[in-house]
Each structure stands twice: as C-alpha cells, then as structure tokens.
Amino acid sequence: MVKSHILSGFLKFSLFALLISVLTGCPNYIPHQANFDETKNSRYYLAQSENSSGSEKINWQLFAIRALLNEGNLTQAKQLLDQIPKSLNNEQEKEKILLQGEVAVRSKQKFDINSLSLANLNEDQKIRYYKIKIELDGQKQDNNAKIHDLIELEKYGSVEQRHDAINLTWQFLSNLSEKQINKILVYANEYVLQGWIDLSYLYNSNLKTYAINEQDDADTIARLEEDKYKALKNAISEWQIQYSSHPAANYLPRDIYGSKHRLSDPSEYKKIALLLPLSGQSKIFGETIRLGYQDAAKVSSENQQQDVIYFDTNSDSIDNLVIRAKQQGAQLIVGPLLKQNVQTLLQSSPDLPVLALNKIEDINSLPSHANKICFFALSPEDEAKDAAKHIYSENKKQPLLIIPHNNLGERVAKSFSQQWDITNPNSKGIYVQYFNSAQELSKKMNSGIGIELEGIPLTHSNTESTIQNNSVEQPKFDAIYIYASHEELTLIKSMLEMKSNKVIANSDGNNNKNENKQSEIKVIPMLYASSRSNIANTTTDFRYDMDKLQLSDIPLIVKQKERYSQLPDYIKNDFSLVRLYAMGFDAWTLSNHFDTLIPYQTGIINGETGRLSVTEQCDITRTLSWIRYKNGNEVAIN
C-alpha cells in the first residue's frame, strides 16, 4: 500500500516536471524572442537571473542585456555581456551575436554580422539583424547597401513597424544629394527600389522649381511654400498611380510634405465604409464616384487622412454590408448610392453615422435615429429650388415651367413652386405646361405647331391644379424654366420661337381693307434651363441657337476647366459621369467634416457640385453655378 502511494506520488511528480519542462523549456532552451516583454525593465530580468541557475540564468541575463540597451544603459549592458559564458546552445548563441551587434553599433564600432544565417532567424530577430546592418552600412557610408537593407527591413514586423521602416527609408533618401542618389545601383527587377528613386527625383525637382531666394519677402515665401506643397502633392499622386503596389504608395512617409503638412499616424485615420455599386449594370456609376473620392484625398490641402474600406452594394445585402463594416471598425458609412438601398439602410436603423448619397422623397417623415444621418444627393428637386432662387434674384415675378408630364416632372414643379412661395410670399402662384416626349414635340413641330405662353396653375396639395381648362386667365410670364433633355430643349426653344414670330393681324376679314394692318410680335421671356439640358461638346450652332438662355450646372463643369480637362476621357465626355465624379469628390470633404454638419449652416463648403449648405434633417443642398449663351460662347454668371 505504501509502495503504491510512493509510485503514485512519483508519477504525479514526473508529470508535473514534464509539464514544467514543456512550458518553461529544458535547460538548453531560450524563450522565443517574441516573448521578450518590452514593458519589463532590466531590474525585472536581473532579478529573475539572480533566482536562477545554469542555462536558465543565461536566458534571463540575455533578456536583461536587451532591456539595458533599450534603456540606454550601454555600459552595464557591455559588462553583463562580457559575463556570458562561451558555451551556449544555438538559440542563445544567436541572441548573443545580435546583442553584440547592437552594442557595437551603439558604440560606433565595427562588427561582422555575417556569422548569422538569415534563414535561421525568426521574424523579430530578422528585424534586429537588418537594423544592425543598416547602422553598419551608415558607418561605411555604403548608401547602396543601406537602401537595400532598408527595403528588406520593411518586409517584416507589424504594420506599425513596417511604417517605421518606410519613414526611415524616406528620411535616409531625402538627406542624400542628387549625385549620391545617381550612384545607387538599381537592377531591372528592383521595382520597390526604382519607385523610391523616382520618388526622390520628383521630390528634388519640386524643391528646385520652388526654391526660395534670400531676397524673397515673407509673402513671396508663403506663396512659394503653398505652391510647392500643391505641386508636390499632385506629383506624388501621379507617382502613387504609377507605383500602386509600392509600400509607400499605400502609406506615404509622414514627413514627405514637410513639417507643416506632416501626415497623421495611421492609428489616427478616420475609418470610412464606402458603399457603392462596384459591379453589375451600375458599376460605372460607383467606380466614377470612387475615383472622385480618391482624387479628393490626393489633391486636398487638408491633412485629414482616411482608411477607406470599399463595399460593393451588388455583392451582398445592405444589412450584411453594415455588419461587415462594423466588424472592420468603420466609424462612418458613406453611401449607398441607389435610392432603394438608402431606404433599406434607414429601415435597418444602423448604429453607425451615415452620409447617404441619395435621399428618400420625404426626409421630414423619418423617425429620429440614435446616430446622425445626413443626405447628399444630386437631386433634380434641389436643382429646381436653386433655379427658383436664381430666377427671383433676377427680378422675375411670374415664371412659367415647361416640364415632362411624368412623376419626375411633377416633383420638379412642386419643389420649384414651394421654393418660389418661400422666396416670394406675394406670388400669384406658379403655372406649368407639360409635354410628353421628344417624339411628340418633334411631331408637333413638323406640323407647324408651336408652344403658346400658357400653363395651368399649381397647388401644393396636388401638383396639378384641379383647374384643367384653357379658360384660366393667363398672367404675363417674364421667365420660363425648362426642365428637359438636350434634345427636348432644342425642340422647345424652336417651338417657342415659332409661336412668337407668328404675325397676328387686326383683320376684319377683308384683305382689301387691310392695307395698313398692324402686326404684333410676341417677345419670348428669358429662358432658364437645368443641367439636364447640358451635355459635353455642344456645337457652336447650338450655342448660337440658345443665345441668351441661362443654364445651371455644377462648378466642376462651369468653372473648374483645368481640373475638368484632367479627367479621364470616358468621364469628361459624359456630363452625367462628371457630376458623379464631383459628387465623390465632395463626399470625401463632407465625410471629413461630418461631425460639424449643422442644420441651417449655409455655404459651409465650396464644393465641386455646388456651394453646399445643410438644412433640416441634415439634408445637404447645393447652390449651382449658372452660364449664359452669348454669341456662340458660354459666359459664366456666378
């Protein structure tokens, strides 16, 4: 019985000893270097070594030396390193060589690290290996070896460590002269190195172009600095496109724009979930908005940076995409684009703030949400409201609307009418004339039927008035707002002229008695049209035909000719895509200022889609730019 107890106790002790051996290692084992705790100081490791013996004591001493070096205590680290025995196992030997190398470079001494085989090192040891090599390269002033070792260093470690390596690489290159950079050897397959060299060339070229002279005054220096920053930012944006797979294309060195425009740390970036249709029939719309969003980040003078996650709204349900966005740490949703997807998103009551890229018809009927939801849309209704303000600002008192006879046309008419009554409380009301299609207009025109200056009055309870007969006394119209396509506008303008140029005789029916008959020529009121009528590459003949007509559109098309000219051909040749590109551009700015979007804050942003303002329910509206056709040219009005 006693023997069985002894045997049982021995077995328990043996199992316990085996477990300890597995967990802490056998006498010849040094813990994996990833187990070195940076938060522990040298006193902790020295205390552990005091309470240990043999190979375990050596392990703790090696950790203590590493901690001493981190603390900058080089003298004590050297003393303890000299006490390490010569007889070590393989892991301890690697650690000792790395420590000797770290001591050597801190002491500005030569060191041969070639006794270490890179293939036998773990990731943490490889990082330390290359850091030692980089310091040794510097001692030998071997720029070629140093840039190669810096590139290798960037391949290892955490995201933060790799970003540190990118910053170190740029710091090194930016301190080299052009002559030194030219001496760096670049082989055909060295994509990353070639990218760094090209980045250095464009950076140095920018410095030469905007060099500051001793005689320059403060204003000149400030202007040159700003010009230099903008030009460099544009050049680097082009470089990022050319070297899209380069490590520094995804994470630019923090100091590349100088201390004044120092980039934020990635941990400070705002994480955005951008929900767009990136496949299927609507792919081109989503891709165009995404391009605008990305370009805004590249050319903006603001220092805010974003970590953008793209979600294809045609790949999964909106509910699932929102869940995935939350899981990936998104702080704000931008999108979706399609109206039905916006409706679905609102019904799900997302617990993330949202900048929707469309809006439902009645925002004011929405229930309150726990999180902020704003609406940014290229809305025809908003454009009609802006037209009402513009036409009234030109001292017009009685506009006539000519619009398509469909749901969209009725919404446009209603929005115009509501805004007109707000702007002009003494208004006698808005009159509207509907048309069905371009085909119908064309048939009437071919039959010699023009368009009379008449319409039916509107009421807010029902877009079309219940008065539907022609006996309604027509007011004298002094403006006509046309919501129509380019083709429809051309036909409507011609039909208005056809009717106005018709001679009306005061005749009693006897031609012989009408030798001195008088005639009247109707004068067409001022014509205004929406951006729906505006297309790229209009002809000179069209602009002459539309002489004096005013037309609204986004600033990117009307004013930003230089930026517009830089767009891809497939976008700039289609104004509908230009507007979506501008929408993506402004969405980036709005997302950066999302927390400051306050209702009734007017003119907060001079955007590419218009001067942006915020109304109730965080509805972002736009004041558009206007042009007038004159002598075959476009003349900007505002």
N, C-alpha and C positions, 0 to 999 in steps of 0.2 A: 504494500500500500504506500509506504514511504517512498519506494523507488518510483512508483507511478507518478506521485506528486513531483518528485525531483525531475523526472523525464518531461512531465507536462510543463513545469516551470522553465526547463531548458529550451523546450520547443518555443514557448512564448517569447523567451529572451532572444532566441535565434531569429524568429520572425520580426521582432521589433528592431533588432540590429540590421536585418536585411532592409526593412523599410527605411531606416535612417540612412543606410548606405545608398539607397535609390534616390532619396530626397536630397541629401547633402553631398553625396558623391563619395567615392572611395578616396583613400589618402592621396592618390595621384591626380585627382580631379580639381580643376579650377572652374568655378561657375562661369557659364556663358557670359560674355561681356555685356550682353543686353541686360544682365541682372545687376550691373553696376548702377547704384542708385545715386543720381546726381544731387538729390536733396540731402544725402548724408554727408556730413563733413569728415575731415581727416581724423578728428578725435574719435568718432564712432568706429572707424575702421582700425585705428591703432588700438583701441580698447578691445576690439574683437581679436586682434592678433596677440595681445597680451594674455588673453584667456584661452589661447590655442597653442598647439604644438605641431611639429613636423610639417608635412606638406600643407596642411590646412592653415598653419600660421603664415606660410609663404603666400598663400592665396590672399589672405587678408592684408598682408603687407603690400602686395602689388596693388590692391584696391586703394590702400592708404596713400601710396605714391601718386596714383592718378588723382585722388582727391586733393592732395597737396598742390599739384600742378594747377588744378582748377582754381585753387585759392590764391595762386601766385606765389606760393612759398617754395621757390626754386631751390634754395639752399638745403632745407630739410629734406626735400624730395631727392636731391642728389645723395645726401648722407644715407638715407634709407635704402636707396637703390644700390649703393655700394655694399650694403649688408646682405643683399640677396645672394643665396648660395649659387655656385656654378652648376650644380647638379639639379636640373629641373626637368619636368615632363614636357611634352610637346606644347601643350596649351600655355603652360607657364613661360616657356621659352619665347613663344610668340608675343606674349604680353610684355615680357621683359625688354625685347627688342623694340617694340613700339614705344615703351616708356623711355628707353634710352634715346630713341629718335626725337621724342617730344622734348626731353631735357636738352638735347643737343641744339635743336633749332631755337629754343628759348635762350640758350647761352651763346647763340650766334657761332656755333662750332660746326665743323664738317662732320658728316655722318654717312655711312654706307648702309642703305636700307635694302640693298639687293639680296641680302641673306634671307629675306622674307619672300615666300612664294604667294603671289596674289590669289592664286586658285585655292589656297588652303585657309584663306581668311574669311570670317563671316562678314556680314554687311557692315556692322559697326566698326570692325577692325579695318575694312577697306576704306571707310571714310577717314579714319585716323591715318592710315597709310598714305592716302593722297594729300592730306593736309600737311604731313611731314614733307612729302616730295615737293609740294608747291613752295614751301618755305626754303627748301634746299635749292630749288630752281631759282628762287629770288636771290639767294646768296651768290649763285654762279652767274646771275644776270642772264640766264638762259630763257629768254622770252618765248621761244618756240616750244620748249618743253613745258613751261609754266601754263601756257594757254591750253595745251593738250591735256595736262593734268587737271586743270580747272574744269574742262569739258567732261572728263571722266568722273570727277567728284560729283557733278550734278546728277549722275545716274543713280546715286544711292541715297538711302535715308528717307525720312518723312517728307511730306510736301513742304513743310517749313524749312527743312534742311536743304532741299533742292532749290528752293527760292533763295536761300542764303548763298548758295553756290553761284546762282545767276547774278546776284548782286555783286559778289566778289569778282566774277569774271568781267562784268562791266566796269567796275572800279579799276581793275587792272588795265583793261584796254583803253579806257578814257584818259589814263595817265601816260600812255605811250605816244611818242611823236609819230608823225606820218611816215618818216623814214624807218622807224622801228617796226611799224605795222607792215610795211612793204617787205621786210626781211622774213616775216613769218611764212613758213612753208605750208602750202595748202594743196593737198592731193585731190584728184578728181572725185573721189568718193567721200570726201570730208564735208558733207552737207552742213553740219552744225557749225564747224569752224568757218566755212565760207560765209555763212549767214552772219556770224559775229564780225567778220572782216568787213562785209558790205555795210553792216550797221555802223561800224566805226567810220567808214568813208563818208557816208551821208551825214553823220553827226559832225565830223570835222569840216565838211563842205559848208554846212549850215553856219558853223562858227565863223568861217572866213567871210561868208556872204554878209553877215550882220555884225561884223567886227566894230567895236566901239573905239573911237579915236579920243585922244586926250583933250581935244578942243570941243568935243560934243558937250552941250549943256544938259541939264537934268531932264528936260522934256524930250530931247532927242534920244537920250539914253533909254528913257522909259518906253518910247515908241519902238526903238530898235529891239529892246528886250521882248516886247509883246509880239512884234513881227517875227522875231527869231523863234519864239515859242510856237506860234501858229504854223509857221513853215515847217519846223521840225516835226510837229505833230502830224501834219499831212504827209510828210516824207516817211515817217515811221509807220503810218497807216498803210502806205503802199508796200513798205518792207514786210509788214505782217501778212499781207496778202501773198507776196512772193514766197515768203518762208513760213507758210501757215503751219507746218509741222515742227518748226523750231521751238525749243523750250522757252525762249524769251519772247516768242510771238504770243504765247498764251499768258505769260507773266512777264511784263516789262520790268526791267530794273527800276528800282524805286527812285533813283536819282537821275534818270536819263533826261528829264526836263529841267534839272537844276533844283536847288533847294527851295525856291519859291513855289515851284509846282511839283513838289515831291509827292509821289504816288502813295496812296494809303496801303497799309498792310492788308493782305487778302482776308485776314480774320475780321477786318472792319468793312468789307464789301457788303453791300446790301444784296440779299439773295432774292432773285426775282424768278417767278414761274411765268413764262410767256406761252400762252395757249393760243395756237394758230392752226389753221388748216394747212398742213405741210405735205399732203398727198391728195390724190383724187382730183376732181374737176376744179376745185377751188384752190389748188396748190399754188398757182401763180400769184394769187392774192396774198396768201400767207407768206410766201417767200419774199414778196416785194416789201411787205411790212417789216419782216425780219431784217432785210437789208437796210431799210431806213433806220431801224432801231440800232443796229450795229454801227452804222455810219455816224449816227449822232454821238455815240460814245467815243468815237475816234476823233472827231473834229471839235468837240465841245471844249470850251475853255474852263469848264468846271472840273474840279478834281475828284468828284464823286465817281467811284467805280462800282460796277455791279458784277455779281456772279449770276449769270443768266442760265436757267435750265429751260430748254425748249420742249414743249409737249405738242404732239400732233393731235388735234381735236377729231381727226378722222380715224384715229387708231384705237380709241377706247372711249368709253362713256365719260361724260363730264364729271360725274361723281367720282369715278375711279381716278381720273387725272388729278382732281383736287386732293384726293387721299395720297397719291404718289407725290404730289408737290409738297404736302405737309411732311411726309416721311423724309424728304430730301432737304428739309429745313427752310423751305421758302417762307419769306416774310411778306410777300405781296404777290398777288396774281394780276398779270396784265393780259387782258383778253377775257373771254373769247371774242371772235370777230362776228360770227353769224348770229343773227337775232334770236333764232330758236335756241342756240346754245347759251346765250345770255339769259334767256328766260329759264332754262333748265338750271343754270347756276344759281340764279336768285331763289328758285324754289327749294334748292337744297340747303339754303341758309348757311353759306360757307363760314367757317370760323377763322378765315383769313381776310384781310382787307383786299378789295378788288378794284382795279381800274378797267372797267369793261370797255371794249372797243366797238360797242354798238349800244343801242338803248331800246327799251320797250316803249310802246306808244304813250302810255300814261305813267310816267315816273312817280307822279304825286300820289298815286294809289298804292304804292309799295308799302308794305309793313316796315317798321323800323328794324334794322339789323344790329346785332351786337357789334359787328365790325363795320368799318367805314367802306362804303361802296360808292364809287364815282363812275360817271358815264361820259365817254369821249367818242363821238361818232361824227362821220361825215354826213350829216343829216340834211336832206332837202328842206325839211321843215325849218331847221335853224337858218338855212340859207335864205329862205323866204322871209323870215323875221328880220334878218340883216338887210335884205332888199327893201323892206318896208321902212326901216330906219333911214337908209340911204336916200330913198326917193323923197321922203318927207324933208330930209336935210337940204334938198334942192328946191324947197318951197313949192312942191307939188301938193295939190289939195284933193284931187279926185282921180285916183288911178283906176284903170281897167285891167283885169287879169285875163290873160289868154292861156289856158292850161288844158292838158289832156283830160278827157272825160273818163277817169278811172279812179281807183282808190288813192293812188299816189297824188294825182292832181287835186283831189278834194282835200287831202291832208295839207298840201302846199297852200291851197287857197285859205283854208281855215287858219293856218299859222300866220299867214300874211295879214289876214283880217284882224286876228286877235292883237297882233303887234301894232297894227295901224291904229286901232282904237286906243291902245295904251299911249302911243306916241302923239295921237291927235284926238283928244277926247271930244272935240266938237265935230268929228267926222260925220258925214251923212251916210256912211256905210260904204262897203266895197262891192263892186259889180264884177261879175265874172262871165267870160264867154268860153264855152268848152269846145274842143274839137276831138274827133275820134282817132284819127291816124294820119300819117303822112300820105297814105294812099288816097284817103278821102279828100284831103286838101288838094292833092295833085289833080284829082278828077274835077273838083270844083273850079280850080284854076284853069284847066284846059277847056272848061265850059264857059269861061269868061265870068265866073262868079267871084267877086272879091269879098273882103271882110268888112262888114259895117262896124262903126264905132258904137257898139251897143253890148249890153250884158244884162245879166239877171242879178238882183241884189242877194247878198248873203246874210244868213243869220247864224248865230253861234250854236243854237240848238240843233240846227241841221245845216250842213254845209250848203246845200242848195236851198234857196228860198222856196217857200210854198207858192210864191207868185211866179208863174211859169208862162205868162203870156207877153206878147210884144207890145201891149198897150201901156206898159210901165213907162213913165216919162224918163227919158234918159238924161242924165246930167252931162255937163260938158267936161269930157275927160281931158286931163292935161298930162297924163303919163300912162304908159302901157307896160305892164310887167309880163314878160313871156317866159313861161316855163316849158321848154321844148327841146327836142334834139337839134343837132346842127341842120339836118335836112328839113325838119319841120319849121325851124326858124327862117330858113331861106324862103320857104313857100309862104309862110305867114307874112313876112315883110313885103314880098311881091304882091300878095293879095290885098294888103292894106293900101299899098300904093295904087293898085288897080282901081280900088273903090274911090280913093281920094282924088284921083286925077279925072274922074268922070265929070263931064260938064253937065250942070243942072240948069236948064233954061226956064225962064219965067214966060212960058208959052201959053197962048190961048188956043193952040191947036191949028192956027192959020200961019203957015210959014211966010206968006207974002207980007203979013203984018208984023213980022218979027225981024225986020232988017236991023233994028237996033237992040236986039235981045242981049240981055246981060247974062253973064255966067258967074258961077261960084266955084272955087276950087277949095276942097276941104284940105286943111293942114293936118298932117299926122302929128299927134302928140309925141313927146320924147319917148323913145323906146329903150327899155331896160330888159336884159336877159340874164339867165342864170348860167352857172358854169356848165350845166348840162349841154349847152349850145356850143361850148368852146372845145375845139379839137386842135391837135398838133398840125403844123404845116398847112395852115389856111392859105388860100391863094390870094394874090393881090386883087383879083377881080372880086372875090368875096368881100374883102375888106372895103373896097370901094362901094360895093352894093350896100354894105351895112354902115355907110357913112353916118356919123353922129350917134349911132347906137352905143349904149353903155352895157358892159358885161362884167359880171363878178367872177372872181376865181381866187385860188389860194396864192399867197405871196411867193411861193417857190416858183410858180408859173409866171406870175405877173412881174415880180421884182428881182428874184434871185437868178438872173440869167446865167451868171458864171457857174453857180452850183448846179443849175439845171443842165447846162451843157456837159457837165462831167458825169451825168447819169448814164447807165448802160443804154444802148440804142433801143432795146425792146421796151424799156420803161419810158424814155423821153419821147418816143413816137406814139405813145398812148397816154393821153392826159388822165384817164381813169386810173392808170397804174402810178402815174406821177403823184396823184393825190393820196394813194395808199402808201407810197413811199414816204411822203411828207407826214402822213399820219403816224407811221412807225417812228419817224424822227422826233415828232412832238411827244409821242408816248414815252420815249426814253426820258425826256425832260420832265414830263409830268410825274413819272414814277420816282424821279429823284426828289421832287418837291411834294410828294403825295401827302405827307403829314401836315403841310402848310396850306392845302387847298381848303379855302374857307368860302362858304356861300356869300354871294354879293361882293366878292372881291373882283374888281374889274381890271382888265388889262394886265393880268399877272405875268403873262408870257407873250413875247412877240414871236410866235411860232411860225413854222413853215406852212401850216394850214390856216393861219389867221392869227389875229390878236385874241388870245384865249382869256375867257372870264369864267367865273363859277357862279351858278345860280342855285336856287333851292334844290334839295336832294342831291347836291354835288353834281349837278348837270353842267358839263363844261361846254360853253358855247363859243362861237367864233365870229369875229368881225373880219370880213373878207376884204380883199383889195379889188379895186374897180379900174377898168380901162375904157377908153372911148376910141372908136374907129374914126380916123380923120385922114383924108387924102390918101387912103390905102395903107395907113400905118396904125399901129397901136400906141396910144398915148396913155400913160398911167395917170389916174386921177388921185388915188390915195393908196 
